[in-house]
Amino acid sequence: MAGLQDIIVRPAQPDDLAGVEALISPFVDARKILPRTTDELADLLRHGFVAVADEAIVGFGTLEIYSRKLAEIRSLCVSTEFQGRGIGKRITRACIDLAKERNIFEVMVITSSEEIFRSCGFEFTLPGEKKALFLQTRDEP
């Protein structure tokens, strides 16, 4: 099994699509991340990052850029056997670095696993106590 130093985090490429689809499938089935069509996922790859170990994609996350003011980290997942090695944090930092390069003011994330994002500096509120509020209009995504 690859050691942490053998795991590369790099920008996603169009030919990573099949590997990313295979990676996220169990997370979608477990309702940990939202399902994506192949076209949606191909579009998300443009600002996405993959973690690769032994030529296999073991992690993925993307920065969806809404405007110069706001972007969101989406679809962050790491293969179960590679969790707990800091891979998700490395992908998150790559997304944050991209937001900084693009001079985006705020990056948000919606997650059921807040620890990783809090360890990267995310908080529940922004300066001025801005908060995101949600209303679910149906049971299924």
Phi and psi in degrees as GROMACS dihedral restraints (atoms count N, CA, C in turn):
[ dihedral_restraints ]
;  ai    aj    ak    al  type     phi  dphi    fc
    3     4     5     6     1   -67.3    20    10
    4     5     6     7     1   139.0    20    10
    6     7     8     9     1   -81.3    20    10
    7     8     9    10     1   167.0    20    10
    9    10    11    12     1   -56.2    20    10
   10    11    12    13     1   -38.5    20    10
   12    13    14    15     1   -67.7    20    10
   13    14    15    16     1   -18.2    20    10
   15    16    17    18     1   -90.2    20    10
   16    17    18    19     1    -3.0    20    10
   18    19    20    21     1   -96.8    20    10
   19    20    21    22     1   120.9    20    10
   21    22    23    24     1  -103.2    20    10
   22    23    24    25     1   132.6    20    10
   24    25    26    27     1  -106.3    20    10
   25    26    27    28     1   123.5    20    10
   27    28    29    30     1  -143.3    20    10
   28    29    30    31     1   163.2    20    10
   30    31    32    33     1   -59.3    20    10
   31    32    33    34     1   141.1    20    10
   33    34    35    36     1   -69.3    20    10
   34    35    36    37     1   147.9    20    10
   36    37    38    39     1  -118.4    20    10
   37    38    39    40     1   156.2    20    10
   39    40    41    42     1   -54.2    20    10
   40    41    42    43     1   -33.7    20    10
   42    43    44    45     1   -77.0    20    10
   43    44    45    46     1     0.8    20    10
   45    46    47    48     1   -84.3    20    10
   46    47    48    49     1    -7.0    20    10
   48    49    50    51     1   -54.3    20    10
   49    50    51    52     1   -50.0    20    10
   51    52    53    54     1   -62.6    20    10
   52    53    54    55     1   -41.2    20    10
   54    55    56    57     1   -65.7    20    10
   55    56    57    58     1   -37.7    20    10
   57    58    59    60     1   -69.1    20    10
   58    59    60    61     1   -42.0    20    10
   60    61    62    63     1   -59.3    20    10
   61    62    63    64     1   -43.4    20    10
   63    64    65    66     1   -65.0    20    10
   64    65    66    67     1   -39.2    20    10
   66    67    68    69     1   -64.3    20    10
   67    68    69    70     1   -46.3    20    10
   69    70    71    72     1   -80.2    20    10
   70    71    72    73     1   -18.4    20    10
   72    73    74    75     1   -51.1    20    10
   73    74    75    76     1   -49.0    20    10
   75    76    77    78     1   -66.2    20    10
   76    77    78    79     1   -28.3    20    10
   78    79    80    81     1   -72.6    20    10
   79    80    81    82     1   -35.3    20    10
   81    82    83    84     1   -67.6    20    10
   82    83    84    85     1   -45.8    20    10
   84    85    86    87     1   -59.2    20    10
   85    86    87    88     1   -35.6    20    10
   87    88    89    90     1   -85.4    20    10
   88    89    90    91     1     1.9    20    10
   90    91    92    93     1    61.9    20    10
   91    92    93    94     1    31.8    20    10
   93    94    95    96     1   -86.7    20    10
   94    95    96    97     1   -30.8    20    10
   96    97    98    99     1  -134.1    20    10
   97    98    99   100     1   160.2    20    10
   99   100   101   102     1   -74.3    20    10
  100   101   102   103     1   146.1    20    10
  102   103   104   105     1   -67.4    20    10
  103   104   105   106     1   150.3    20    10
  105   106   107   108     1  -131.7    20    10
  106   107   108   109     1   139.7    20    10
  108   109   110   111     1   -73.2    20    10
  109   110   111   112     1   165.5    20    10
  111   112   113   114     1   -60.1    20    10
  112   113   114   115     1   -40.5    20    10
  114   115   116   117     1   -64.7    20    10
  115   116   117   118     1   -42.4    20    10
  117   118   119   120     1   -62.2    20    10
  118   119   120   121     1   -44.5    20    10
  120   121   122   123     1   -65.5    20    10
  121   122   123   124     1   -40.1    20    10
  123   124   125   126     1   -60.1    20    10
  124   125   126   127     1   -39.1    20    10
  126   127   128   129     1   -68.0    20    10
  127   128   129   130     1   -40.1    20    10
  129   130   131   132     1   -67.3    20    10
  130   131   132   133     1   -25.1    20    10
  132   133   134   135     1   -61.5    20    10
  133   134   135   136     1   -26.3    20    10
  135   136   137   138     1   -56.1    20    10
  136   137   138   139     1   -34.5    20    10
  138   139   140   141     1  -121.0    20    10
  139   140   141   142     1    28.2    20    10
  141   142   143   144     1  -103.6    20    10
  142   143   144   145     1   168.0    20    10
  144   145   146   147     1  -135.0    20    10
  145   146   147   148     1   142.6    20    10
  147   148   149   150     1  -119.3    20    10
  148   149   150   151     1   150.2    20    10
  150   151   152   153     1  -105.4    20    10
  151   152   153   154     1   130.4    20    10
  153   154   155   156     1  -122.4    20    10
  154   155   156   157     1   130.8    20    10
  156   157   158   159     1  -132.2    20    10
  157   158   159   160     1   127.9    20    10
  159   160   161   162     1    49.9    20    10
  160   161   162   163     1    43.8    20    10
  162   163   164   165     1    66.6    20    10
  163   164   165   166     1    10.4    20    10
  165   166   167   168     1  -111.6    20    10
  166   167   168   169     1   142.6    20    10
  168   169   170   171     1   -78.4    20    10
  169   170   171   172     1   119.9    20    10
  171   172   173   174     1  -116.3    20    10
  172   173   174   175     1    -2.8    20    10
  174   175   176   177     1  -157.3    20    10
  175   176   177   178     1   153.2    20    10
  177   178   179   180     1  -154.4    20    10
  178   179   180   181     1   147.5    20    10
  180   181   182   183     1  -164.6    20    10
  181   182   183   184     1   156.3    20    10
  183   184   185   186     1  -141.1    20    10
  184   185   186   187     1   154.8    20    10
  186   187   188   189     1  -106.7    20    10
  187   188   189   190     1   111.0    20    10
  189   190   191   192     1   -91.3    20    10
  190   191   192   193     1   117.3    20    10
  192   193   194   195     1   -94.3    20    10
  193   194   195   196     1   117.2    20    10
  195   196   197   198     1   -91.2    20    10
  196   197   198   199     1   -37.9    20    10
  198   199   200   201     1  -165.9    20    10
  199   200   201   202     1  -178.6    20    10
  201   202   203   204     1   -68.7    20    10
  202   203   204   205     1   -14.3    20    10
  204   205   206   207     1   -92.3    20    10
  205   206   207   208     1   -30.6    20    10
  207   208   209   210     1  -144.6    20    10
  208   209   210   211     1   136.3    20    10
  210   211   212   213     1  -137.6    20    10
  211   212   213   214     1   161.7    20    10
  213   214   215   216     1  -131.8    20    10
  214   215   216   217     1   135.8    20    10
  216   217   218   219     1   -80.3    20    10
  217   218   219   220     1   126.0    20    10
  219   220   221   222     1  -127.4    20    10
  220   221   222   223     1   153.2    20    10
  222   223   224   225     1    55.7    20    10
  223   224   225   226     1    33.1    20    10
  225   226   227   228     1   -71.8    20    10
  226   227   228   229     1   123.1    20    10
  228   229   230   231     1  -154.1    20    10
  229   230   231   232     1   149.4    20    10
  231   232   233   234     1  -131.1    20    10
  232   233   234   235     1   133.1    20    10
  234   235   236   237     1   -48.8    20    10
  235   236   237   238     1   137.4    20    10
  237   238   239   240     1   -49.9    20    10
  238   239   240   241     1   -43.9    20    10
  240   241   242   243     1   -71.7    20    10
  241   242   243   244     1    -9.7    20    10
  243   244   245   246     1  -110.6    20    10
  244   245   246   247     1     2.8    20    10
  246   247   248   249     1   -69.4    20    10
  247   248   249   250     1   153.2    20    10
  249   250   251   252     1    84.3    20    10
  250   251   252   253     1    10.8    20    10
  252   253   254   255     1  -111.7    20    10
  253   254   255   256     1     7.2    20    10
  255   256   257   258     1    85.7    20    10
  256   257   258   259     1     8.2    20    10
  258   259   260   261     1   -68.0    20    10
  259   260   261   262     1   -45.2    20    10
  261   262   263   264     1   -59.9    20    10
  262   263   264   265     1   -38.8    20    10
  264   265   266   267     1   -66.1    20    10
  265   266   267   268     1   -39.8    20    10
  267   268   269   270     1   -64.5    20    10
  268   269   270   271     1   -40.9    20    10
  270   271   272   273     1   -66.6    20    10
  271   272   273   274     1   -42.2    20    10
  273   274   275   276     1   -59.5    20    10
  274   275   276   277     1   -45.1    20    10
  276   277   278   279     1   -64.8    20    10
  277   278   279   280     1   -35.7    20    10
  279   280   281   282     1   -63.4    20    10
  280   281   282   283     1   -40.6    20    10
  282   283   284   285     1   -64.9    20    10
  283   284   285   286     1   -42.7    20    10
  285   286   287   288     1   -64.0    20    10
  286   287   288   289     1   -42.7    20    10
  288   289   290   291     1   -61.0    20    10
  289   290   291   292     1   -39.9    20    10
  291   292   293   294     1   -63.8    20    10
  292   293   294   295     1   -41.6    20    10
  294   295   296   297     1   -61.5    20    10
  295   296   297   298     1   -41.3    20    10
  297   298   299   300     1   -64.6    20    10
  298   299   300   301     1   -42.7    20    10
  300   301   302   303     1   -60.1    20    10
  301   302   303   304     1   -35.7    20    10
  303   304   305   306     1   -86.8    20    10
  304   305   306   307     1     1.3    20    10
  306   307   308   309     1    59.9    20    10
  307   308   309   310     1    38.8    20    10
  309   310   311   312     1   -82.3    20    10
  310   311   312   313     1   133.8    20    10
  312   313   314   315     1   -70.9    20    10
  313   314   315   316     1   -46.1    20    10
  315   316   317   318     1  -133.6    20    10
  316   317   318   319     1   144.3    20    10
  318   319   320   321     1  -121.4    20    10
  319   320   321   322     1   130.6    20    10
  321   322   323   324     1  -118.7    20    10
  322   323   324   325     1   165.3    20    10
  324   325   326   327     1  -148.8    20    10
  325   326   327   328     1   141.7    20    10
  327   328   329   330     1  -111.9    20    10
  328   329   330   331     1   121.8    20    10
  330   331   332   333     1  -149.2    20    10
  331   332   333   334     1   157.9    20    10
  333   334   335   336     1  -104.2    20    10
  334   335   336   337     1     0.1    20    10
  336   337   338   339     1  -124.4    20    10
  337   338   339   340     1    76.3    20    10
  339   340   341   342     1   -70.7    20    10
  340   341   342   343     1   -23.5    20    10
  342   343   344   345     1   -56.3    20    10
  343   344   345   346     1   -46.0    20    10
  345   346   347   348     1   -60.8    20    10
  346   347   348   349     1   -41.0    20    10
  348   349   350   351     1   -75.0    20    10
  349   350   351   352     1   -36.5    20    10
  351   352   353   354     1   -63.1    20    10
  352   353   354   355     1   -36.4    20    10
  354   355   356   357     1   -68.6    20    10
  355   356   357   358     1   -17.1    20    10
  357   358   359   360     1   -98.8    20    10
  358   359   360   361     1     7.5    20    10
  360   361   362   363     1   102.4    20    10
  361   362   363   364     1     0.7    20    10
  363   364   365   366     1   -73.9    20    10
  364   365   366   367     1   145.1    20    10
  366   367   368   369     1  -128.6    20    10
  367   368   369   370     1   167.6    20    10
  369   370   371   372     1   -75.9    20    10
  370   371   372   373     1   -23.2    20    10
  372   373   374   375     1  -130.6    20    10
  373   374   375   376     1   160.1    20    10
  375   376   377   378     1  -103.6    20    10
  376   377   378   379     1   167.6    20    10
  378   379   380   381     1   -51.3    20    10
  379   380   381   382     1   140.5    20    10
  381   382   383   384     1    83.3    20    10
  382   383   384   385     1     8.6    20    10
  384   385   386   387     1    59.0    20    10
  385   386   387   388     1    34.8    20    10
  387   388   389   390     1   -69.1    20    10
  388   389   390   391     1   139.5    20    10
  390   391   392   393     1  -134.6    20    10
  391   392   393   394     1   150.6    20    10
  393   394   395   396     1   -93.9    20    10
  394   395   396   397     1   131.0    20    10
  396   397   398   399     1  -118.0    20    10
  397   398   399   400     1   146.5    20    10
  399   400   401   402     1  -130.6    20    10
  400   401   402   403     1   151.5    20    10
  402   403   404   405     1  -135.4    20    10
  403   404   405   406     1   119.2    20    10
  405   406   407   408     1   -87.7    20    10
  406   407   408   409     1   126.7    20    10
  408   409   410   411     1   -97.6    20    10
  409   410   411   412     1    -7.1    20    10
  411   412   413   414     1  -156.9    20    10
  412   413   414   415     1   166.1    20    10
  414   415   416   417     1   -78.7    20    10
  415   416   417   418     1   -35.4    20    10
  417   418   419   420     1  -101.9    20    10
  418   419   420   421     1   143.9    20    10
